[in-house]
Amino acid sequence: MDMTKPAARPRRLEPLAADLPLGSDPRSVRRRVEALERVLEGLVEIPVLRRKVGLDAMVGLVPVAGDLVTAAMGLYLVWEARNLGMSRWQLWRMVANVGIDTAVGAVPLAGDLFDLLFRSNTRNLRIIRRHLDRHHPASKVIES
């Protein structure tokens, strides 16, 4: 009887894991925050309005809980910014954007309309991009 180990099967998740931006380097952080912003603010397009909406507006339709969930997801961007070493002023601006979005978004109906117009995560992504472009220019991605 042969007691050697059977040949290992190739892992199917390895190529996927190689594409995921899991590192803490600025390029990985940029890819993560851009992906999260796309999910929160621009997931699907409303054909009549020709305006993209994301989870922030859709989940925000659920009273209280939806706004808290999207606020937590928005605060993740602030956490990533903190890990990048951004200034306190920038972090406070980002927290204020999330706070305004959450407070006004909690108002029934008017808050849902406000979510379509005030895109706190897009504003926060812009702040992060400015920081990365200035302090970590190698992380810049040129899209074709």
OpenMM code with the backbone's topology and positions (N, CA, C; nanometers):
from openmm import Vec3, app, unit

residues = "MET ASP MET THR LYS PRO ALA ALA ARG PRO ARG ARG LEU GLU PRO LEU ALA ALA ASP LEU PRO LEU GLY SER ASP PRO ARG SER VAL ARG ARG ARG VAL GLU ALA LEU GLU ARG VAL LEU GLU GLY LEU VAL GLU ILE PRO VAL LEU ARG ARG LYS VAL GLY LEU ASP ALA MET VAL GLY LEU VAL PRO VAL ALA GLY ASP LEU VAL THR ALA ALA MET GLY LEU TYR LEU VAL TRP GLU ALA ARG ASN LEU GLY MET SER ARG TRP GLN LEU TRP ARG MET VAL ALA ASN VAL GLY ILE ASP THR ALA VAL GLY ALA VAL PRO LEU ALA GLY ASP LEU PHE ASP LEU LEU PHE ARG SER ASN THR ARG ASN LEU ARG ILE ILE ARG ARG HIS LEU ASP ARG HIS HIS PRO ALA SER LYS VAL ILE GLU SER".split()
positions = [
    Vec3(0.0822, -0.1188, 0.0000),
    Vec3(0.0000, 0.0000, 0.0000),
    Vec3(0.0860, 0.1243, 0.0000),
    Vec3(0.0483, 0.2221, -0.0829),
    Vec3(0.1226, 0.3474, -0.0915),
    Vec3(0.0676, 0.4442, 0.0122),
    Vec3(0.1510, 0.4884, 0.1069),
    Vec3(0.1075, 0.5748, 0.2169),
    Vec3(0.1415, 0.7219, 0.1930),
    Vec3(0.1750, 0.7552, 0.0709),
    Vec3(0.2077, 0.8953, 0.0425),
    Vec3(0.0802, 0.9776, 0.0353),
    Vec3(0.0966, 1.1063, 0.0534),
    Vec3(-0.0178, 1.1972, 0.0490),
    Vec3(-0.0718, 1.2054, -0.0932),
    Vec3(-0.2024, 1.2170, -0.1075),
    Vec3(-0.2582, 1.2369, -0.2412),
    Vec3(-0.2186, 1.3753, -0.2927),
    Vec3(-0.2162, 1.3893, -0.4222),
    Vec3(-0.1800, 1.5176, -0.4825),
    Vec3(-0.2794, 1.6239, -0.4391),
    Vec3(-0.2261, 1.7381, -0.4006),
    Vec3(-0.3124, 1.8477, -0.3552),
    Vec3(-0.3883, 1.9061, -0.4734),
    Vec3(-0.5159, 1.9320, -0.4508),
    Vec3(-0.5974, 1.9950, -0.5546),
    Vec3(-0.5699, 2.1448, -0.5561),
    Vec3(-0.5701, 2.2036, -0.6733),
    Vec3(-0.5467, 2.3491, -0.6772),
    Vec3(-0.6626, 2.4221, -0.6096),
    Vec3(-0.6290, 2.5268, -0.5385),
    Vec3(-0.7315, 2.6052, -0.4700),
    Vec3(-0.7958, 2.7016, -0.5673),
    Vec3(-0.9254, 2.7044, -0.5657),
    Vec3(-0.9982, 2.7903, -0.6589),
    Vec3(-1.0035, 2.9350, -0.6123),
    Vec3(-0.9849, 2.9575, -0.4847),
    Vec3(-0.9974, 3.0928, -0.4316),
    Vec3(-0.8677, 3.1721, -0.4405),
    Vec3(-0.7573, 3.1073, -0.4678),
    Vec3(-0.6300, 3.1795, -0.4722),
    Vec3(-0.6287, 3.2920, -0.5750),
    Vec3(-0.6764, 3.2702, -0.6998),
    Vec3(-0.6777, 3.3836, -0.7932),
    Vec3(-0.7668, 3.4976, -0.7446),
    Vec3(-0.8785, 3.4639, -0.6817),
    Vec3(-0.9687, 3.5667, -0.6299),
    Vec3(-0.9019, 3.6441, -0.5173),
    Vec3(-0.8372, 3.5737, -0.4272),
    Vec3(-0.7710, 3.6395, -0.3149),
    Vec3(-0.6586, 3.7305, -0.3621),
    Vec3(-0.5951, 3.6954, -0.4721),
    Vec3(-0.4870, 3.7795, -0.5238),
    Vec3(-0.5411, 3.9133, -0.5752),
    Vec3(-0.6664, 3.9162, -0.6201),
    Vec3(-0.7250, 4.0400, -0.6726),
    Vec3(-0.7850, 4.1284, -0.5641),
    Vec3(-0.8132, 4.0734, -0.4462),
    Vec3(-0.8742, 4.1513, -0.3397),
    Vec3(-0.7717, 4.2452, -0.2766),
    Vec3(-0.8085, 4.3695, -0.2535),
    Vec3(-0.7160, 4.4645, -0.1933),
    Vec3(-0.7161, 4.4522, -0.0412),
    Vec3(-0.6473, 4.3523, 0.0111),
    Vec3(-0.6510, 4.3268, 0.1547),
    Vec3(-0.5351, 4.3896, 0.2304),
    Vec3(-0.4389, 4.4465, 0.1624),
    Vec3(-0.3222, 4.5021, 0.2290),
    Vec3(-0.3510, 4.6338, 0.2979),
    Vec3(-0.2519, 4.6817, 0.3710),
    Vec3(-0.2655, 4.8104, 0.4387),
    Vec3(-0.1889, 4.9195, 0.3652),
    Vec3(-0.1340, 4.8856, 0.2481),
    Vec3(-0.0625, 4.9860, 0.1705),
    Vec3(-0.1633, 5.0839, 0.1095),
    Vec3(-0.1197, 5.2057, 0.0770),
    Vec3(-0.2119, 5.3078, 0.0256),
    Vec3(-0.2894, 5.2661, -0.0996),
    Vec3(-0.2274, 5.1899, -0.1887),
    Vec3(-0.2973, 5.1472, -0.3103),
    Vec3(-0.4153, 5.0550, -0.2756),
    Vec3(-0.3946, 4.9634, -0.1829),
    Vec3(-0.5022, 4.8734, -0.1406),
    Vec3(-0.6134, 4.9498, -0.0709),
    Vec3(-0.5747, 5.0450, 0.0130),
    Vec3(-0.6743, 5.1264, 0.0833),
    Vec3(-0.7566, 5.2050, -0.0179),
    Vec3(-0.6904, 5.2632, -0.1176),
    Vec3(-0.7621, 5.3388, -0.2202),
    Vec3(-0.8643, 5.2503, -0.2905),
    Vec3(-0.8252, 5.1305, -0.3294),
    Vec3(-0.9170, 5.0399, -0.3994),
    Vec3(-1.0349, 5.0017, -0.3104),
    Vec3(-1.0086, 4.9783, -0.1807),
    Vec3(-1.1163, 4.9410, -0.0884),
    Vec3(-1.2160, 5.0538, -0.0694),
    Vec3(-1.1662, 5.1755, -0.0434),
    Vec3(-1.2588, 5.2856, -0.0172),
    Vec3(-1.3355, 5.3248, -0.1430),
    Vec3(-1.2713, 5.3144, -0.2592),
    Vec3(-1.3429, 5.3437, -0.3841),
    Vec3(-1.4526, 5.2398, -0.4089),
    Vec3(-1.4232, 5.1145, -0.3796),
    Vec3(-1.5241, 5.0094, -0.3980),
    Vec3(-1.6408, 5.0297, -0.3016),
    Vec3(-1.6110, 5.0624, -0.1755),
    Vec3(-1.7181, 5.0837, -0.0778),
    Vec3(-1.8020, 5.2049, -0.1155),
    Vec3(-1.7384, 5.3111, -0.1629),
    Vec3(-1.8134, 5.4298, -0.2045),
    Vec3(-1.9064, 5.3964, -0.3202),
    Vec3(-1.8583, 5.3154, -0.4141),
    Vec3(-1.9426, 5.2745, -0.5273),
    Vec3(-2.0645, 5.1959, -0.4798),
    Vec3(-2.0442, 5.1092, -0.3823),
    Vec3(-2.1557, 5.0299, -0.3293),
    Vec3(-2.2534, 5.1201, -0.2539),
    Vec3(-2.2020, 5.2136, -0.1767),
    Vec3(-2.2892, 5.2994, -0.0960),
    Vec3(-2.3584, 5.4086, -0.1763),
    Vec3(-2.2961, 5.4563, -0.2828),
    Vec3(-2.3515, 5.5721, -0.3523),
    Vec3(-2.3900, 5.5485, -0.4982),
    Vec3(-2.3360, 5.4468, -0.5639),
    Vec3(-2.3612, 5.4346, -0.7072),
    Vec3(-2.3820, 5.2929, -0.7548),
    Vec3(-2.4603, 5.2163, -0.6845),
    Vec3(-2.4791, 5.0757, -0.7182),
    Vec3(-2.5662, 5.0557, -0.8418),
    Vec3(-2.6786, 5.1241, -0.8475),
    Vec3(-2.7711, 5.1111, -0.9609),
    Vec3(-2.8151, 5.2503, -1.0065),
    Vec3(-2.8575, 5.2575, -1.1320),
    Vec3(-2.9034, 5.3852, -1.1856),
    Vec3(-3.0550, 5.3852, -1.1946),
    Vec3(-3.1158, 5.4945, -1.1500),
    Vec3(-3.2595, 5.5120, -1.1640),
    Vec3(-3.2817, 5.5686, -1.3037),
    Vec3(-3.3445, 5.4922, -1.3944),
    Vec3(-3.3543, 5.5337, -1.5342),
    Vec3(-3.4229, 5.6679, -1.5558),
    Vec3(-3.5308, 5.6925, -1.4866),
    Vec3(-3.6073, 5.8156, -1.5072),
    Vec3(-3.5260, 5.9379, -1.4640),
    Vec3(-3.4579, 5.9263, -1.3509),
    Vec3(-3.3812, 6.0389, -1.2981),
    Vec3(-3.2394, 6.0463, -1.3539),
    Vec3(-3.1951, 5.9367, -1.4153),
    Vec3(-3.0566, 5.9248, -1.4605),
    Vec3(-2.9603, 5.9578, -1.3480),
    Vec3(-2.9895, 5.9047, -1.2324),
    Vec3(-2.9105, 5.9278, -1.1109),
    Vec3(-2.8788, 5.7932, -1.0481),
    Vec3(-2.7541, 5.7740, -1.0118),
    Vec3(-2.7161, 5.6489, -0.9479),
    Vec3(-2.7450, 5.6565, -0.7992),
    Vec3(-2.7909, 5.5455, -0.7452),
    Vec3(-2.8131, 5.5330, -0.6014),
    Vec3(-2.7455, 5.4054, -0.5549),
    Vec3(-2.7150, 5.4024, -0.4283),
    Vec3(-2.6509, 5.2855, -0.3711),
    Vec3(-2.7200, 5.2417, -0.2442),
    Vec3(-2.6478, 5.1632, -0.1672),
    Vec3(-2.7059, 5.1115, -0.0435),
    Vec3(-2.7431, 5.2221, 0.0540),
    Vec3(-2.6711, 5.3320, 0.0521),
    Vec3(-2.7018, 5.4414, 0.1445),
    Vec3(-2.8455, 5.4881, 0.1265),
    Vec3(-2.8878, 5.5074, 0.0043),
    Vec3(-3.0247, 5.5530, -0.0213),
    Vec3(-3.1246, 5.4389, -0.0076),
    Vec3(-3.0880, 5.3189, -0.0521),
    Vec3(-3.1832, 5.2072, -0.0496),
    Vec3(-3.2065, 5.1548, 0.0921),
    Vec3(-3.0990, 5.1320, 0.1663),
    Vec3(-3.1134, 5.0810, 0.3026),
    Vec3(-3.1665, 5.1911, 0.3933),
    Vec3(-3.1404, 5.3168, 0.3566),
    Vec3(-3.1911, 5.4293, 0.4340),
    Vec3(-3.3429, 5.4377, 0.4359),
    Vec3(-3.4085, 5.3660, 0.3457),
    Vec3(-3.5552, 5.3627, 0.3464),
    Vec3(-3.6101, 5.2901, 0.4680),
    Vec3(-3.5291, 5.2024, 0.5280),
    Vec3(-3.5699, 5.1321, 0.6504),
    Vec3(-3.5501, 5.2295, 0.7661),
    Vec3(-3.6567, 5.2622, 0.8378),
    Vec3(-3.6454, 5.3626, 0.9445),
    Vec3(-3.5423, 5.3243, 1.0507),
    Vec3(-3.4663, 5.4163, 1.0948),
    Vec3(-3.3653, 5.4119, 1.2001),
    Vec3(-3.2546, 5.3082, 1.1720),
    Vec3(-3.2890, 5.1825, 1.1648),
    Vec3(-3.1886, 5.0771, 1.1482),
    Vec3(-3.1099, 5.0954, 1.0183),
    Vec3(-3.1769, 5.1292, 0.9110),
    Vec3(-3.1087, 5.1484, 0.7838),
    Vec3(-3.0081, 5.2612, 0.7903),
    Vec3(-3.0454, 5.3713, 0.8549),
    Vec3(-2.9543, 5.4840, 0.8676),
    Vec3(-2.8355, 5.4510, 0.9571),
    Vec3(-2.8578, 5.3712, 1.0603),
    Vec3(-2.7479, 5.3326, 1.1481),
    Vec3(-2.6502, 5.2388, 1.0768),
    Vec3(-2.7035, 5.1488, 0.9960),
    Vec3(-2.6175, 5.0559, 0.9218),
    Vec3(-2.5317, 5.1322, 0.8216),
    Vec3(-2.5930, 5.2233, 0.7467),
    Vec3(-2.5152, 5.2980, 0.6474),
    Vec3(-2.4191, 5.3962, 0.7148),
    Vec3(-2.4542, 5.4456, 0.8337),
    Vec3(-2.3612, 5.5319, 0.9085),
    Vec3(-2.2379, 5.4515, 0.9499),
    Vec3(-2.2596, 5.3295, 0.9944),
    Vec3(-2.1462, 5.2445, 1.0328),
    Vec3(-2.0568, 5.2166, 0.9126),
    Vec3(-2.1175, 5.1927, 0.7980),
    Vec3(-2.0387, 5.1684, 0.6776),
    Vec3(-1.9637, 5.2955, 0.6360),
    Vec3(-2.0262, 5.4102, 0.6530),
    Vec3(-1.9602, 5.5363, 0.6235),
    Vec3(-1.8454, 5.5646, 0.7193),
    Vec3(-1.8616, 5.5251, 0.8449),
    Vec3(-1.7551, 5.5455, 0.9429),
    Vec3(-1.6356, 5.4545, 0.9156),
    Vec3(-1.6582, 5.3471, 0.8420),
    Vec3(-1.5459, 5.2623, 0.8011),
    Vec3(-1.4492, 5.3429, 0.7138),
    Vec3(-1.5024, 5.4291, 0.6279),
    Vec3(-1.4152, 5.5147, 0.5469),
    Vec3(-1.3310, 5.6060, 0.6362),
    Vec3(-1.3914, 5.6554, 0.7436),
    Vec3(-1.3186, 5.7414, 0.8375),
    Vec3(-1.2085, 5.6610, 0.9066),
    Vec3(-1.2393, 5.5360, 0.9414),
    Vec3(-1.1410, 5.4506, 1.0057),
    Vec3(-1.0218, 5.4256, 0.9130),
    Vec3(-1.0514, 5.3985, 0.7856),
    Vec3(-0.9434, 5.3797, 0.6881),
    Vec3(-0.8608, 5.5076, 0.6757),
    Vec3(-0.9265, 5.6223, 0.6762),
    Vec3(-0.8562, 5.7504, 0.6671),
    Vec3(-0.7659, 5.7706, 0.7886),
    Vec3(-0.8147, 5.7343, 0.9043),
    Vec3(-0.7345, 5.7442, 1.0262),
    Vec3(-0.6101, 5.6567, 1.0160),
    Vec3(-0.6258, 5.5375, 0.9626),
    Vec3(-0.5130, 5.4464, 0.9470),
    Vec3(-0.4113, 5.4985, 0.8457),
    Vec3(-0.4554, 5.5837, 0.7535),
    Vec3(-0.3637, 5.6449, 0.6570),
    Vec3(-0.2845, 5.7601, 0.7186),
    Vec3(-0.3210, 5.8007, 0.8399),
    Vec3(-0.2513, 5.9098, 0.9060),
    Vec3(-0.3017, 6.0464, 0.8652),
    Vec3(-0.4264, 6.0548, 0.8248),
    Vec3(-0.4822, 6.1838, 0.7843),
    Vec3(-0.4978, 6.2739, 0.9063),
    Vec3(-0.5026, 6.4046, 0.8819),
    Vec3(-0.5087, 6.5020, 0.9914),
    Vec3(-0.6423, 6.4952, 1.0645),
    Vec3(-0.6410, 6.5451, 1.1861),
    Vec3(-0.7655, 6.5474, 1.2651),
    Vec3(-0.8717, 6.6321, 1.1980),
    Vec3(-0.8313, 6.7419, 1.1349),
    Vec3(-0.9256, 6.8290, 1.0654),
    Vec3(-0.9982, 6.7505, 0.9558),
    Vec3(-0.9226, 6.6742, 0.8768),
    Vec3(-0.9832, 6.5948, 0.7701),
    Vec3(-1.0770, 6.4886, 0.8281),
    Vec3(-1.0337, 6.4249, 0.9357),
    Vec3(-1.1174, 6.3220, 0.9978),
    Vec3(-1.2466, 6.3822, 1.0533),
    Vec3(-1.2374, 6.4994, 1.1150),
    Vec3(-1.3572, 6.5643, 1.1684),
    Vec3(-1.4528, 6.6048, 1.0570),
    Vec3(-1.3989, 6.6508, 0.9458),
    Vec3(-1.4849, 6.6835, 0.8303),
    Vec3(-1.5586, 6.5593, 0.7821),
    Vec3(-1.4867, 6.4484, 0.7781),
    Vec3(-1.5477, 6.3241, 0.7326),
    Vec3(-1.6553, 6.2769, 0.8312),
    Vec3(-1.6269, 6.2851, 0.9604),
    Vec3(-1.7257, 6.2467, 1.0615),
    Vec3(-1.8476, 6.3381, 1.0522),
    Vec3(-1.8255, 6.4676, 1.0286),
    Vec3(-1.9378, 6.5607, 1.0137),
    Vec3(-2.0232, 6.5236, 0.8928),
    Vec3(-1.9596, 6.4857, 0.7812),
    Vec3(-2.0363, 6.4429, 0.6632),
    Vec3(-2.1251, 6.3234, 0.6949),
    Vec3(-2.0693, 6.2253, 0.7640),
    Vec3(-2.1480, 6.1065, 0.8011),
    Vec3(-2.2575, 6.1441, 0.8997),
    Vec3(-2.2253, 6.2318, 0.9955),
    Vec3(-2.3236, 6.2739, 1.0950),
    Vec3(-2.4413, 6.3483, 1.0333),
    Vec3(-2.4120, 6.4397, 0.9408),
    Vec3(-2.5192, 6.5137, 0.8732),
    Vec3(-2.6067, 6.4182, 0.7936),
    Vec3(-2.5428, 6.3272, 0.7204),
    Vec3(-2.6160, 6.2298, 0.6397),
    Vec3(-2.7054, 6.1430, 0.7273),
    Vec3(-2.6551, 6.1020, 0.8426),
    Vec3(-2.7320, 6.0160, 0.9320),
    Vec3(-2.8454, 6.0926, 0.9991),
    Vec3(-2.8166, 6.2132, 1.0474),
    Vec3(-2.9185, 6.2906, 1.1189),
    Vec3(-3.0336, 6.3309, 1.0275),
    Vec3(-3.0010, 6.3869, 0.9123),
    Vec3(-3.1067, 6.4305, 0.8211),
    Vec3(-3.1713, 6.3093, 0.7538),
    Vec3(-3.0925, 6.2064, 0.7270),
    Vec3(-3.1457, 6.0857, 0.6639),
    Vec3(-3.2452, 6.0124, 0.7506),
    Vec3(-3.2416, 6.0358, 0.8827),
    Vec3(-3.3340, 5.9691, 0.9742),
    Vec3(-3.4744, 6.0305, 0.9697),
    Vec3(-3.4873, 6.1482, 0.9125),
    Vec3(-3.6185, 6.2119, 0.9008),
    Vec3(-3.6975, 6.1403, 0.7911),
    Vec3(-3.8164, 6.0916, 0.8221),
    Vec3(-3.8929, 6.0184, 0.7206),
    Vec3(-3.9207, 6.1030, 0.5963),
    Vec3(-3.9146, 6.0427, 0.4831),
    Vec3(-3.9390, 6.0971, 0.3508),
    Vec3(-3.8392, 6.2061, 0.3114),
    Vec3(-3.8321, 6.3137, 0.3872),
    Vec3(-3.7366, 6.4208, 0.3541),
    Vec3(-3.5939, 6.3683, 0.3611),
    Vec3(-3.5671, 6.2822, 0.4564),
    Vec3(-3.4338, 6.2237, 0.4693),
    Vec3(-3.3986, 6.1342, 0.3521),
    Vec3(-3.4985, 6.0650, 0.2988),
    Vec3(-3.4741, 5.9787, 0.1831),
    Vec3(-3.4410, 6.0613, 0.0591),
    Vec3(-3.5075, 6.1734, 0.0429),
    Vec3(-3.4743, 6.2644, -0.0672),
    Vec3(-3.3368, 6.3270, -0.0471),
    Vec3(-3.3061, 6.3579, 0.0781),
    Vec3(-3.1759, 6.4161, 0.1111),
    Vec3(-3.0635, 6.3176, 0.0760),
    Vec3(-3.0866, 6.1885, 0.0979),
    Vec3(-2.9862, 6.0866, 0.0654),
    Vec3(-2.9531, 6.0845, -0.0834),
    Vec3(-3.0483, 6.1203, -0.1669),
    Vec3(-3.0212, 6.1259, -0.3101),
    Vec3(-2.9316, 6.2445, -0.3472),
    Vec3(-2.9388, 6.3510, -0.2690),
    Vec3(-2.8658, 6.4733, -0.3023),
    Vec3(-2.7336, 6.4877, -0.2285),
    Vec3(-2.7311, 6.4551, -0.1006),
    Vec3(-2.6107, 6.4718, -0.0181),
    Vec3(-2.5403, 6.3373, -0.0093),
    Vec3(-2.4306, 6.3261, -0.0770),
    Vec3(-2.3561, 6.2000, -0.0834),
    Vec3(-2.2325, 6.2114, 0.0059),
    Vec3(-2.2522, 6.1789, 0.1335),
    Vec3(-2.1437, 6.1936, 0.2304),
    Vec3(-2.0255, 6.1043, 0.1977),
    Vec3(-2.0508, 5.9849, 0.1491),
    Vec3(-1.9415, 5.8927, 0.1198),
    Vec3(-1.8601, 5.9385, -0.0004),
    Vec3(-1.9251, 5.9999, -0.0975),
    Vec3(-1.8535, 6.0554, -0.2123),
    Vec3(-1.7672, 6.1728, -0.1679),
    Vec3(-1.8201, 6.2561, -0.0795),
    Vec3(-1.7428, 6.3680, -0.0252),
    Vec3(-1.6211, 6.3162, 0.0514),
    Vec3(-1.6440, 6.2114, 0.1325),
    Vec3(-1.5345, 6.1561, 0.2107),
    Vec3(-1.4297, 6.0896, 0.1218),
    Vec3(-1.4733, 6.0235, 0.0163),
    Vec3(-1.3789, 5.9640, -0.0772),
    Vec3(-1.2935, 6.0723, -0.1422),
    Vec3(-1.3538, 6.1850, -0.1734),
    Vec3(-1.2794, 6.2968, -0.2326),
    Vec3(-1.1706, 6.3464, -0.1370),
    Vec3(-1.2015, 6.3524, -0.0083),
    Vec3(-1.1033, 6.3953, 0.0917),
    Vec3(-0.9882, 6.2938, 0.0989),
    Vec3(-1.0223, 6.1661, 0.0989),
    Vec3(-0.9201, 6.0609, 0.1044),
    Vec3(-0.8338, 6.0638, -0.0218),
    Vec3(-0.8962, 6.0794, -0.1383),
    Vec3(-0.8197, 6.0834, -0.2633),
    Vec3(-0.7212, 6.1996, -0.2648),
    Vec3(-0.7645, 6.3168, -0.2172),
    Vec3(-0.6742, 6.4319, -0.2131),
    Vec3(-0.5519, 6.4015, -0.1267),
    Vec3(-0.5774, 6.3379, -0.0121),
    Vec3(-0.4672, 6.3018, 0.0778),
    Vec3(-0.3737, 6.2016, 0.0109),
    Vec3(-0.4320, 6.0987, -0.0497),
    Vec3(-0.3495, 5.9967, -0.1147),
    Vec3(-0.2706, 6.0548, -0.2314),
    Vec3(-0.3338, 6.1402, -0.3099),
    Vec3(-0.2643, 6.2000, -0.4238),
    Vec3(-0.1472, 6.2869, -0.3787),
    Vec3(-0.1625, 6.3530, -0.2661),
    Vec3(-0.0570, 6.4409, -0.2162),
    Vec3(0.0540, 6.3618, -0.1467),
    Vec3(0.0163, 6.2665, -0.0614),
    Vec3(0.1147, 6.1984, 0.0230),
    Vec3(0.1581, 6.0610, -0.0285),
    Vec3(0.0786, 6.0011, -0.1140),
    Vec3(0.1104, 5.8688, -0.1683),
    Vec3(0.0783, 5.8654, -0.3182),
    Vec3(0.1504, 5.9428, -0.3982),
    Vec3(0.1160, 5.9529, -0.5399),
    Vec3(0.1285, 5.8211, -0.6157),
    Vec3(0.2073, 5.7264, -0.5639),
    Vec3(0.2211, 5.5974, -0.6325),
    Vec3(0.0934, 5.5138, -0.6258),
    Vec3(0.0016, 5.5525, -0.5359),
    Vec3(-0.1231, 5.4764, -0.5222),
    Vec3(-0.2270, 5.5161, -0.6256),
    Vec3(-0.1984, 5.6215, -0.7016),
    Vec3(-0.2933, 5.6701, -0.8002),
    Vec3(-0.3164, 5.5655, -0.9089),
    Vec3(-0.4424, 5.5449, -0.9434),
    Vec3(-0.4782, 5.4469, -1.0449),
    Vec3(-0.5215, 5.5222, -1.1692),
    Vec3(-0.4607, 5.4898, -1.2800),
    Vec3(-0.4981, 5.5516, -1.4062),
    Vec3(-0.5970, 5.4588, -1.4750),
    Vec3(-0.7191, 5.5090, -1.4930),
    Vec3(-0.8230, 5.4271, -1.5555),
    Vec3(-0.8214, 5.4495, -1.7044),
    Vec3(-0.8422, 5.3414, -1.7783),
    Vec3(-0.8447, 5.3539, -1.9239),
    Vec3(-0.9843, 5.3668, -1.9764),
] * unit.nanometer
topology = app.Topology()
chain = topology.addChain("A")
for resn in residues:
    res = topology.addResidue(resn, chain)
    for name in ("N", "CA", "C"):
        topology.addAtom(name, app.Element.getBySymbol(name[0]), res)
